[in-house]
Amino acid sequence: MADHKHGTMDTTVQENTYSGFMTFVTRFCIAMVFLAVFLAVFAT
């Protein structure tokens, strides 16, 4: 079994994926707030 040293794993792919996910979620939430405001102002 190979010796594992804690903290030596390259996590750049995971960090980039998480960063992209958080960017998507943030932009999606902002878009939903604008949609809700738009509907509140112009609907009915």
N, CA, C and O atoms as CSV, one atom per row, in Angstrom:
chain,resi,resn,atom,element,x,y,z
A,1,MET,N,N,0.846,-1.177,0.000
A,1,MET,CA,C,0.000,0.000,0.000
A,1,MET,C,C,0.893,1.242,0.000
A,1,MET,O,O,1.898,1.291,0.709
A,2,ALA,N,N,0.526,2.227,-0.787
A,2,ALA,CA,C,1.332,3.434,-0.905
A,2,ALA,C,C,1.200,4.289,0.349
A,2,ALA,O,O,0.153,4.324,0.996
A,3,ASP,N,N,2.273,4.964,0.666
A,3,ASP,CA,C,2.245,5.881,1.803
A,3,ASP,C,C,1.564,7.165,1.366
A,3,ASP,O,O,1.879,7.724,0.315
A,4,HIS,N,N,0.634,7.622,2.176
A,4,HIS,CA,C,-0.091,8.864,1.877
A,4,HIS,C,C,0.351,9.938,2.847
A,4,HIS,O,O,0.355,9.741,4.062
A,5,LYS,N,N,0.722,11.069,2.294
A,5,LYS,CA,C,1.085,12.215,3.134
A,5,LYS,C,C,-0.069,13.207,3.098
A,5,LYS,O,O,-0.472,13.668,2.030
A,6,HIS,N,N,-0.587,13.525,4.257
A,6,HIS,CA,C,-1.740,14.417,4.372
A,6,HIS,C,C,-1.406,15.787,3.781
A,6,HIS,O,O,-0.376,16.381,4.098
A,7,GLY,N,N,-2.307,16.281,2.906
A,7,GLY,CA,C,-2.146,17.605,2.333
A,7,GLY,C,C,-1.341,17.650,1.046
A,7,GLY,O,O,-0.987,18.736,0.586
A,8,THR,N,N,-1.041,16.497,0.449
A,8,THR,CA,C,-0.225,16.497,-0.768
A,8,THR,C,C,-1.049,16.321,-2.030
A,8,THR,O,O,-0.500,16.404,-3.129
A,9,MET,N,N,-2.333,16.082,-1.912
A,9,MET,CA,C,-3.181,15.876,-3.077
A,9,MET,C,C,-3.414,17.190,-3.820
A,9,MET,O,O,-3.647,18.225,-3.195
A,10,ASP,N,N,-3.351,17.150,-5.150
A,10,ASP,CA,C,-3.617,18.327,-5.967
A,10,ASP,C,C,-5.129,18.501,-6.074
A,10,ASP,O,O,-5.819,17.660,-6.649
A,11,THR,N,N,-5.630,19.582,-5.523
A,11,THR,CA,C,-7.082,19.803,-5.470
A,11,THR,C,C,-7.529,20.947,-6.368
A,11,THR,O,O,-8.614,21.493,-6.168
A,12,THR,N,N,-6.718,21.322,-7.352
A,12,THR,CA,C,-7.081,22.462,-8.189
A,12,THR,C,C,-8.351,22.211,-8.986
A,12,THR,O,O,-9.144,23.132,-9.178
A,13,VAL,N,N,-8.563,20.981,-9.456
A,13,VAL,CA,C,-9.769,20.683,-10.226
A,13,VAL,C,C,-11.003,20.814,-9.342
A,13,VAL,O,O,-12.006,21.392,-9.759
A,14,GLN,N,N,-10.937,20.283,-8.129
A,14,GLN,CA,C,-12.065,20.392,-7.212
A,14,GLN,C,C,-12.327,21.845,-6.838
A,14,GLN,O,O,-13.482,22.260,-6.751
A,15,GLU,N,N,-11.277,22.619,-6.618
A,15,GLU,CA,C,-11.447,24.028,-6.270
A,15,GLU,C,C,-12.069,24.803,-7.425
A,15,GLU,O,O,-12.930,25.655,-7.207
A,16,ASN,N,N,-11.644,24.518,-8.645
A,16,ASN,CA,C,-12.216,25.200,-9.812
A,16,ASN,C,C,-13.678,24.822,-10.008
A,16,ASN,O,O,-14.498,25.675,-10.348
A,17,THR,N,N,-14.008,23.558,-9.798
A,17,THR,CA,C,-15.393,23.114,-9.918
A,17,THR,C,C,-16.268,23.796,-8.876
A,17,THR,O,O,-17.358,24.267,-9.200
A,18,TYR,N,N,-15.809,23.855,-7.637
A,18,TYR,CA,C,-16.567,24.508,-6.575
A,18,TYR,C,C,-16.738,25.995,-6.861
A,18,TYR,O,O,-17.813,26.557,-6.651
A,19,SER,N,N,-15.673,26.626,-7.340
A,19,SER,CA,C,-15.746,28.050,-7.668
A,19,SER,C,C,-16.763,28.297,-8.779
A,19,SER,O,O,-17.542,29.248,-8.704
A,20,GLY,N,N,-16.762,27.458,-9.800
A,20,GLY,CA,C,-17.733,27.588,-10.882
A,20,GLY,C,C,-19.153,27.363,-10.399
A,20,GLY,O,O,-20.073,28.069,-10.813
A,21,PHE,N,N,-19.336,26.389,-9.533
A,21,PHE,CA,C,-20.656,26.102,-8.979
A,21,PHE,C,C,-21.168,27.288,-8.170
A,21,PHE,O,O,-22.328,27.677,-8.305
A,22,MET,N,N,-20.310,27.865,-7.328
A,22,MET,CA,C,-20.721,28.999,-6.509
A,22,MET,C,C,-21.039,30.214,-7.376
A,22,MET,O,O,-21.961,30.968,-7.065
A,23,THR,N,N,-20.294,30.412,-8.448
A,23,THR,CA,C,-20.581,31.507,-9.375
A,23,THR,C,C,-21.942,31.308,-10.022
A,23,THR,O,O,-22.727,32.250,-10.124
A,24,PHE,N,N,-22.224,30.081,-10.460
A,24,PHE,CA,C,-23.512,29.763,-11.069
A,24,PHE,C,C,-24.655,30.004,-10.096
A,24,PHE,O,O,-25.651,30.631,-10.456
A,25,VAL,N,N,-24.525,29.520,-8.880
A,25,VAL,CA,C,-25.588,29.666,-7.879
A,25,VAL,C,C,-25.828,31.135,-7.560
A,25,VAL,O,O,-26.976,31.564,-7.438
A,26,THR,N,N,-24.762,31.904,-7.424
A,26,THR,CA,C,-24.896,33.326,-7.123
A,26,THR,C,C,-25.631,34.051,-8.246
A,26,THR,O,O,-26.559,34.817,-7.988
A,27,ARG,N,N,-25.223,33.814,-9.476
A,27,ARG,CA,C,-25.858,34.477,-10.615
A,27,ARG,C,C,-27.308,34.032,-10.772
A,27,ARG,O,O,-28.172,34.840,-11.115
A,28,PHE,N,N,-27.579,32.759,-10.526
A,28,PHE,CA,C,-28.943,32.249,-10.625
A,28,PHE,C,C,-29.841,32.908,-9.579
A,28,PHE,O,O,-30.971,33.290,-9.884
A,29,CYS,N,N,-29.350,33.042,-8.361
A,29,CYS,CA,C,-30.147,33.681,-7.300
A,29,CYS,C,C,-30.416,35.146,-7.623
A,29,CYS,O,O,-31.524,35.636,-7.408
A,30,ILE,N,N,-29.418,35.839,-8.133
A,30,ILE,CA,C,-29.615,37.237,-8.514
A,30,ILE,C,C,-30.652,37.335,-9.625
A,30,ILE,O,O,-31.509,38.218,-9.595
A,31,ALA,N,N,-30.582,36.432,-10.608
A,31,ALA,CA,C,-31.555,36.431,-11.701
A,31,ALA,C,C,-32.965,36.157,-11.175
A,31,ALA,O,O,-33.926,36.755,-11.658
A,32,MET,N,N,-33.101,35.268,-10.198
A,32,MET,CA,C,-34.421,34.967,-9.639
A,32,MET,C,C,-34.981,36.160,-8.876
A,32,MET,O,O,-36.188,36.399,-8.916
A,33,VAL,N,N,-34.134,36.914,-8.183
A,33,VAL,CA,C,-34.588,38.107,-7.477
A,33,VAL,C,C,-35.085,39.142,-8.486
A,33,VAL,O,O,-36.143,39.741,-8.292
A,34,PHE,N,N,-34.321,39.355,-9.568
A,34,PHE,CA,C,-34.755,40.295,-10.598
A,34,PHE,C,C,-36.052,39.838,-11.254
A,34,PHE,O,O,-36.915,40.663,-11.553
A,35,LEU,N,N,-36.200,38.544,-11.480
A,35,LEU,CA,C,-37.437,38.025,-12.058
A,35,LEU,C,C,-38.616,38.266,-11.119
A,35,LEU,O,O,-39.692,38.668,-11.563
A,36,ALA,N,N,-38.422,38.026,-9.847
A,36,ALA,CA,C,-39.496,38.239,-8.875
A,36,ALA,C,C,-39.879,39.715,-8.810
A,36,ALA,O,O,-41.065,40.039,-8.737
A,37,VAL,N,N,-38.905,40.604,-8.835
A,37,VAL,CA,C,-39.192,42.034,-8.818
A,37,VAL,C,C,-39.916,42.434,-10.100
A,37,VAL,O,O,-40.879,43.200,-10.061
A,38,PHE,N,N,-39.456,41.921,-11.222
A,38,PHE,CA,C,-40.101,42.212,-12.512
A,38,PHE,C,C,-41.563,41.773,-12.495
A,38,PHE,O,O,-42.445,42.523,-12.914
A,39,LEU,N,N,-41.816,40.573,-12.015
A,39,LEU,CA,C,-43.184,40.067,-11.960
A,39,LEU,C,C,-44.022,40.865,-10.965
A,39,LEU,O,O,-45.206,41.098,-11.208
A,40,ALA,N,N,-43.440,41.278,-9.873
A,40,ALA,CA,C,-44.184,42.061,-8.890
A,40,ALA,C,C,-44.562,43.429,-9.437
A,40,ALA,O,O,-45.623,43.958,-9.105
A,41,VAL,N,N,-43.711,44.001,-10.265
A,41,VAL,CA,C,-43.963,45.335,-10.791
A,41,VAL,C,C,-44.910,45.294,-11.983
A,41,VAL,O,O,-45.820,46.119,-12.063
A,42,PHE,N,N,-44.725,44.354,-12.915
A,42,PHE,CA,C,-45.443,44.382,-14.180
A,42,PHE,C,C,-46.566,43.353,-14.311
A,42,PHE,O,O,-47.325,43.415,-15.278
A,43,ALA,N,N,-46.698,42.429,-13.395
A,43,ALA,CA,C,-47.762,41.424,-13.500
A,43,ALA,C,C,-49.063,41.972,-12.922
A,43,ALA,O,O,-49.064,42.651,-11.896
A,44,THR,N,N,-50.133,41.676,-13.574
A,44,THR,CA,C,-51.500,42.101,-13.209
A,44,THR,C,C,-51.655,43.527,-12.926
A,44,THR,O,O,-52.757,43.977,-12.613
